[in-house]
Amino acid sequence: MEPQQQGTAADAREAPRKGRDANALQYKELLASRDAIDRERQKYFELFELAPDACFLTDSHGIIREANVAASQLLGVPAQFLAGKMLPGFFEEPARKAYRHQLAQLRGSERSDDWEMQLHPRGGTPTDVSVSIARVAARDKGLGGYRWVVRDVSKRKQAENELLTSERKAREEAEVSNRIKSDFLALLSHEFRTPLQAIFGYTELLEREIHGPLNDPQRRYLQRIQQSQQLLLGLITTILDFAKLESGQSIDLVLHPTVIHEVLVHMEGLVGAQLEEKELSYTYRCGDWSIVANADAGKVQQILLNLLANAIKFTDRGGRIALECELEPEAVAVRVIDTGKGIPVDKLEAIFEPFVQLKPKGAETNGTGLGLPISRRLATAMGGSLNATSEPGKGSTFTLRLQRT
């Protein structure tokens, strides 16, 4: 048997040195861990204590465990005195009632939706805030709770309220202005009708030659007077219709199945004099004379008179006007087509606004600018539509669509 190996003196001296080195390494690791903890603590301080929004940590019953500086300022209570207080105790009454509902949202998620409510700071007035609540994971049964981020939104709310007040005031002022304008137009139109009726009466007496025969020049003058009367009466009727629409009064409609051809076939006779004066050609085409629409025949005629009058006004001498009708899958389409000056694309909707009149070079500009707006409103009231397409220099097409029966 070999003798047991004995340790040397050098080994005996090496053992204490290795122990000291191990202790030194452990001490360095401990210092490093402590530094890391201090850095994390500093980060927490900066993120929590110095956050611009109020931050709270509460237990599951809403009792405050921690609160930052912003929370102290928001509630008007020093931070050291907030611990142990019930956070819902600072809520306004409606928010207290909704508090449990907000917590119930957290049962299936980690964070609730933003919740706007009012807080009542100690010794202050109610403040509008936006609240976000998140669940804090419990390490044991006693440490569960919630993390609250509360943002003061009172300035935003004040700006929104001021904007709403301003918009409401502007809307009320506009409504008053429109009402005054509509009342004025209605009154003015009625006042014009009274002397106009007298003029009608006297021209009728002259036309009958009750007080003696008229010579040819006098008859021509009388005819021009009567044409001017009809134009003025049309303008007054248009203004009255507009005033009625602007005041919110309902439009008197008698909707029933209407054979559109029976309305369209008479339109040439109503604008014949204007067509002859400008030497315009006129064509009427209806693919099916039995086409029926659910419409008010009188209102359809009024719309088409406006459209034809506009077409004649903006078409140069020797041009062409066409009136067409066809059946579409879901509507009856009536089109007024001209070879006039056309309308810029960016003005195709503007022409349906009240008092808007385009003034192409060389075109007549008499009128009120109300014919197209009223026509569109009448079309809409009958369940239809009125739109325009155009190519400047080549002409325009206005399409009235009515409901099929």
C-alpha positions in Angstrom: 0.0 0.0 0.0 1.4 3.4 -1.0 1.7 6.1 1.7 -1.0 8.9 1.8 0.1 12.0 -0.1 0.8 14.9 2.2 0.0 18.6 1.3 2.9 20.9 0.8 3.6 24.2 2.6 2.8 26.1 -0.6 -0.7 24.6 -0.7 -1.3 25.7 2.8 -0.4 29.3 2.0 -2.5 29.3 -1.3 -5.9 28.4 0.4 -6.4 31.6 2.4 -5.5 33.7 -0.7 -8.1 31.9 -2.9 -10.7 32.5 -0.2 -9.9 36.2 -0.1 -10.2 36.4 -3.9 -13.6 34.7 -3.9 -14.8 37.1 -1.2 -13.5 40.1 -3.2 -15.3 38.9 -6.3 -18.6 38.4 -4.4 -18.2 41.9 -3.0 -17.7 43.4 -6.4 -20.8 41.6 -7.7 -22.8 42.9 -4.7 -21.6 46.5 -5.4 -22.6 46.1 -9.1 -26.0 44.7 -8.1 -26.5 47.6 -5.7 -25.6 50.1 -8.4 -28.0 48.5 -10.8 -30.7 48.7 -8.2 -29.9 52.4 -7.6 -30.1 53.1 -11.3 -33.5 51.3 -11.6 -34.7 53.2 -8.5 -33.6 56.5 -10.2 -35.4 55.6 -13.4 -38.5 54.8 -11.4 -38.2 58.2 -9.6 -37.9 60.0 -12.9 -40.7 58.1 -14.6 -43.1 58.0 -11.7 -42.3 61.0 -9.4 -41.5 63.5 -12.2 -44.2 62.4 -14.7 -46.3 65.3 -16.0 -49.5 63.4 -15.4 -50.8 62.3 -12.0 -49.9 58.7 -11.3 -51.4 56.5 -8.5 -50.9 53.0 -7.2 -53.9 51.7 -5.4 -55.0 48.4 -3.9 -58.0 46.6 -5.3 -60.3 48.7 -3.2 -59.0 52.0 -4.5 -56.9 52.9 -1.4 -53.8 54.9 -2.5 -50.5 53.3 -1.8 -48.3 55.7 -3.8 -48.8 59.0 -5.6 -46.4 61.2 -7.5 -45.9 65.0 -7.4 -48.4 65.7 -10.2 -51.0 63.7 -8.3 -50.4 65.8 -5.2 -50.8 69.0 -7.2 -53.9 67.7 -9.0 -55.7 66.7 -5.7 -54.4 69.6 -3.6 -53.0 67.2 -1.0 -49.3 66.8 0.0 -48.0 63.5 -1.4 -47.1 62.1 2.0 -50.7 62.5 3.1 -52.3 60.8 0.1 -51.2 57.3 1.1 -54.1 55.5 2.7 -56.9 57.7 1.3 -59.6 56.4 -1.0 -59.0 57.7 -4.5 -62.7 57.4 -5.5 -63.4 59.8 -2.6 -62.1 62.6 -4.9 -64.5 61.7 -7.7 -67.6 63.7 -8.5 -70.8 61.7 -7.8 -71.5 60.5 -11.4 -67.9 59.2 -11.6 -68.3 57.3 -8.3 -71.2 55.5 -9.8 -69.3 54.6 -12.9 -66.1 53.6 -11.0 -67.1 49.9 -10.5 -68.1 49.7 -14.2 -64.6 50.9 -15.2 -63.0 48.3 -13.0 -65.2 45.6 -14.4 -63.7 46.3 -17.9 -60.4 45.0 -16.5 -61.6 41.5 -15.8 -60.9 40.5 -19.4 -57.9 42.8 -20.1 -54.9 44.4 -18.6 -56.0 48.0 -19.3 -59.3 49.9 -19.4 -60.3 52.4 -22.2 -59.6 56.0 -21.4 -62.3 57.3 -19.2 -63.2 61.0 -18.9 -64.7 62.3 -15.6 -64.4 65.0 -13.0 -62.2 65.1 -9.9 -62.9 67.3 -7.0 -59.6 68.5 -5.5 -59.3 69.3 -1.8 -60.5 72.9 -1.5 -60.8 73.5 -5.3 -63.4 73.3 -8.1 -64.2 70.2 -10.1 -61.5 69.4 -12.8 -62.0 67.5 -16.0 -59.6 64.6 -16.3 -58.9 61.6 -18.6 -58.2 58.4 -16.7 -56.4 55.2 -17.7 -56.5 52.2 -15.4 -54.2 49.2 -15.6 -54.0 46.0 -13.5 -50.9 45.5 -11.3 -50.0 41.8 -11.2 -50.1 40.4 -7.6 -47.1 38.5 -6.4 -49.1 37.2 -3.5 -52.6 37.6 -2.2 -51.9 40.9 -0.5 -50.2 42.9 -3.3 -52.8 43.1 -6.1 -54.1 46.5 -7.3 -54.3 49.1 -10.0 -52.1 51.6 -11.6 -53.8 54.9 -12.5 -52.7 57.6 -14.9 -54.8 60.8 -14.6 -54.4 63.6 -17.1 -55.9 67.1 -16.6 -57.9 67.9 -19.7 -59.8 71.0 -18.4 -58.1 73.3 -20.9 -59.1 71.1 -23.8 -62.6 70.8 -22.5 -62.8 74.6 -22.1 -61.6 75.0 -25.7 -64.1 72.5 -26.9 -67.0 74.2 -25.0 -65.9 77.6 -26.4 -65.8 76.2 -29.9 -69.3 74.6 -29.5 -70.6 77.9 -28.0 -69.2 79.8 -30.9 -70.6 77.4 -33.5 -74.0 77.4 -31.8 -74.0 81.2 -31.7 -72.9 81.4 -35.4 -75.6 78.9 -36.4 -78.3 80.8 -34.5 -77.2 84.1 -36.1 -77.2 82.5 -39.5 -80.7 81.1 -38.9 -82.0 84.5 -37.8 -80.3 86.1 -40.8 -81.9 83.6 -43.2 -85.3 84.1 -41.6 -85.0 87.9 -41.9 -83.9 87.5 -45.5 -86.7 85.1 -46.4 -89.3 87.3 -44.7 -88.0 90.3 -46.5 -88.0 88.5 -49.9 -91.6 87.3 -49.3 -92.8 90.8 -48.3 -91.0 92.4 -51.2 -92.4 90.0 -53.7 -96.0 90.4 -52.4 -95.6 94.2 -52.5 -94.5 93.9 -56.2 -97.4 91.8 -57.1 -100.0 94.5 -56.2 -98.9 97.1 -58.8 -98.1 94.4 -61.3 -101.7 93.2 -61.2 -102.8 96.7 -62.0 -100.4 96.8 -65.0 -101.8 93.5 -66.2 -105.3 94.9 -66.0 -104.6 98.0 -68.0 -102.6 96.2 -70.7 -105.5 93.8 -71.1 -107.8 96.8 -71.6 -105.5 98.2 -74.3 -105.3 94.7 -76.0 -109.1 94.6 -76.2 -109.1 98.1 -77.8 -112.0 99.1 -75.7 -111.1 102.8 -76.0 -110.2 102.7 -79.6 -108.1 100.7 -82.1 -104.3 100.5 -81.9 -101.9 101.0 -84.7 -99.1 98.6 -85.5 -96.4 100.3 -83.6 -98.7 100.5 -80.5 -99.4 96.8 -80.8 -95.7 96.1 -80.9 -95.1 98.3 -77.8 -98.0 96.6 -76.0 -96.5 93.1 -76.9 -93.2 94.2 -75.4 -94.9 95.4 -72.2 -96.7 92.1 -71.9 -93.5 90.2 -72.4 -91.8 92.3 -69.7 -94.8 91.7 -67.4 -94.4 87.9 -67.8 -90.7 88.1 -67.1 -91.2 90.2 -64.0 -94.0 87.9 -62.8 -91.7 84.9 -63.3 -88.9 86.6 -61.3 -91.4 87.4 -58.4 -92.7 83.8 -58.4 -89.1 82.5 -58.3 -88.3 84.8 -55.3 -91.4 83.7 -53.5 -90.6 80.0 -54.0 -87.1 80.6 -52.8 -88.3 82.5 -49.7 -90.7 79.6 -48.9 -88.0 77.0 -49.3 -85.5 79.0 -47.2 -88.0 79.5 -44.4 -88.3 75.7 -44.1 -91.9 75.5 -45.3 -92.9 72.3 -47.0 -93.3 72.3 -50.7 -96.8 71.6 -51.9 -96.5 68.5 -54.1 -99.1 66.4 -55.8 -97.2 63.2 -56.7 -99.0 60.8 -59.0 -98.2 58.6 -62.0 -97.5 61.1 -64.8 -97.0 60.4 -68.5 -93.8 62.5 -69.0 -94.4 62.9 -72.8 -97.6 64.8 -72.1 -95.6 67.4 -70.1 -92.6 67.6 -72.5 -94.5 67.8 -75.7 -95.9 71.3 -74.7 -92.5 72.8 -73.7 -91.6 74.1 -77.1 -94.8 76.3 -77.2 -93.8 77.9 -73.9 -90.3 78.9 -75.0 -91.0 79.3 -78.8 -90.8 83.1 -78.8 -87.4 83.0 -77.1 -86.1 80.4 -79.5 -87.3 82.4 -82.6 -85.7 85.6 -81.2 -82.2 84.0 -81.1 -82.8 81.8 -84.2 -82.2 78.6 -82.2 -83.2 75.2 -83.5 -85.2 73.0 -81.2 -85.7 69.2 -81.2 -87.7 67.0 -79.0 -87.2 63.2 -78.7 -88.8 60.7 -76.5 -88.1 57.0 -77.2 -91.2 55.8 -75.5 -94.3 58.1 -75.2 -95.8 55.8 -72.5 -93.0 56.4 -70.0 -94.5 57.1 -66.6 -92.9 58.8 -63.6 -94.2 59.4 -60.0 -94.1 63.2 -60.1 -95.9 66.5 -59.9 -96.5 67.6 -63.5 -96.6 71.3 -62.6 -93.3 71.1 -60.8 -91.7 69.1 -63.7 -92.8 71.8 -66.1 -91.4 74.6 -63.8 -88.0 72.8 -63.6 -87.9 72.3 -67.4 -88.8 75.9 -68.1 -85.9 77.0 -65.9 -83.5 74.6 -67.7 -84.7 75.6 -71.2 -84.5 79.4 -70.3 -80.9 78.9 -69.1 -80.0 76.9 -72.2 -81.4 79.7 -74.5 -79.7 82.4 -72.5 -76.2 80.8 -72.8 -76.5 79.5 -76.4 -75.3 81.8 -79.2 -77.5 82.8 -82.0 -78.0 79.9 -84.5 -77.2 77.2 -81.9 -79.2 74.1 -81.0 -81.4 73.1 -78.0 -82.7 69.6 -77.5 -85.1 68.0 -75.0 -84.9 64.3 -74.6 -86.5 61.6 -72.4 -85.5 58.0 -71.8 -86.1 55.2 -69.4 -83.2 54.1 -67.2 -83.0 51.0 -65.0 -84.1 52.9 -61.8 -85.4 56.3 -63.1 -86.9 58.4 -65.8 -84.3 60.7 -67.2 -85.2 64.0 -68.9 -82.3 65.9 -70.5 -82.0 69.5 -71.7 -79.0 69.7 -74.1 -77.5 72.9 -75.6 -74.6 73.9 -77.8 -73.9 77.0 -75.6 -70.8 78.3 -73.9 -70.5 75.5 -71.4 -69.7 75.6 -67.7 -66.2 75.1 -66.1 -65.9 71.8 -64.2 -65.2 73.5 -60.9 -68.5 75.5 -61.3 -70.9 72.6 -62.0 -72.0 72.4 -58.3 -71.7 76.2 -57.6 -74.4 77.0 -60.1 -76.9 75.2 -57.9 -76.2 77.6 -55.0 -78.6 80.6 -54.5 -77.7 83.8 -56.3 -74.8 82.3 -58.2 -74.7 83.4 -61.8 -72.0 82.7 -64.3 -71.2 85.5 -66.6 -69.6 84.1 -69.8 -68.4 86.8 -72.2 -71.2 87.9 -74.6 -74.0 86.1 -72.6 -77.0 87.7 -71.1 -76.9 87.9 -67.3 -80.5 88.9 -66.4 -82.2 86.9 -63.7 -81.9 86.2 -60.0 -79.6 83.1 -59.9 -82.4 81.2 -58.1 -83.8 79.1 -61.0 -81.4 76.2 -60.7 -81.3 76.0 -56.9 -85.1 75.9 -56.7 -85.2 73.4 -59.5 -82.8 71.1 -57.7 -84.8 71.4 -54.5 -88.1 70.6 -56.3 -86.4 67.6 -57.9 -85.2 66.4 -54.6 -88.6 66.9 -53.0 -90.1 64.6 -55.7 -87.6 61.9 -54.8 -85.4 62.7 -57.8 -82.3 64.6 -58.7 -80.9 67.3 -60.9 -77.3 67.4 -62.2 -75.2 68.9 -64.9 -72.3 67.9 -67.2 -70.6 70.3 -69.5 -67.6 71.0 -71.7 -66.6 74.6 -72.0 -67.1 75.9 -75.5 -69.2 72.9 -76.6 -72.3 73.0 -74.5 -74.0 71.6 -71.4 -76.5 68.8 -70.5 -78.8 69.1 -67.5 -80.4 65.8 -66.4 -83.5 65.6 -64.4 -84.2 62.1 -62.9 -87.6 61.2 -61.6 -88.8 58.1 -59.8 -90.2 55.4 -62.0 -93.7 54.0 -61.1 
